[in-house]
Amino acid sequence: MLNKTIRVSEEVQELLSKLATKNDSFNDVIKRLIENNEEFTDKQVEFYNQEIERIENGIYENINEISLAELEDRVTKLKKEIKNEL
């Protein structure tokens, strides 16, 4: 396989490092990010835009409040699930 050199900022290099498992190369991380990059369907875009508009207009039906700690826990669990699926 032919190798190419790409330039990334220190910030991007650090972000890639955080996304890597101990056996991942940057190539593995970048490939995984590209493969998992799913675009929203038109229906999803419409739904999210409607929800954003509702929130901007002060309509908070069906919205649950959670603490920052709970959010961080959920994100951590999702990251673990994603890594286990790959």
N, C-alpha and C positions, 0 to 999 in steps of 0.2 A: 504494500500500500504506500502510495506517495504521500509524504508528509508536507504540510504547508505551515508557515508561521503566520500567525495573526497577532495584531497588536490590540491589547485591552488595557484599560486604565487599572491602576492599583485597586480602585474601588470594585471594579467588575471582577478582578481576580479574586478578591476577598469574598465577594458574593458567590462566585463559582465554588470556591473552597468550602463555604458553608453548606452548599447544596450537595457536595460530594460525600459519598461514603468512603471509608478508608481504602477501598479497592478501586475507586473510580479515578479515571483520568479526567482532565478537563474535556477531552473529546467525548467521553461517556456522558458527562453532565450536559454538555451542549446538545448532543444528540437527543438525550432524554427530554430536554426542554423543547426542542423543535418537534419531536414526535408527540409530545403532550400538549402542544399549543393548539387548542381547539377554538375555532371561532364560534361566536354566537350565531344561532339561526335567526332569521328575521322575526320569528315569533318570540324568541327570547329577548331580542333587542326591544321589541315593542313592549313586552311585559316589564322589563327593567326600567325603561323610560317612563312608563305609566307610574310605576312605584316611586321613582324619583320625583316625579311631578306631584304625586300625592303628598309625599313627605315635605316637599318645598311649600306646599299649600297648607301645611299643618294638619293633615289627615293622618292620624297614627293608628288606625284600626289594624288589627292583626300584627302589630309590632310589639315584640317583647324586649324589655330592657335587660341587659346583662352587664355584669361588671367587667372591667378590663382583665382581671385575673381569669374569669370564666372564659373570656374570648381567647386569651393566650393559651389556656388549656385545650380548648377546641382546636385551635390552629396546630398546636403540638401534636395532638392525636391524629389530625388529618395528614400532617406531614409524615408521621410514622406509617399510616395506612398507605399513603402514596409510595413511600420507599419500599414497603413490603410487596406492593403490587408489581413493582418494576423488577 
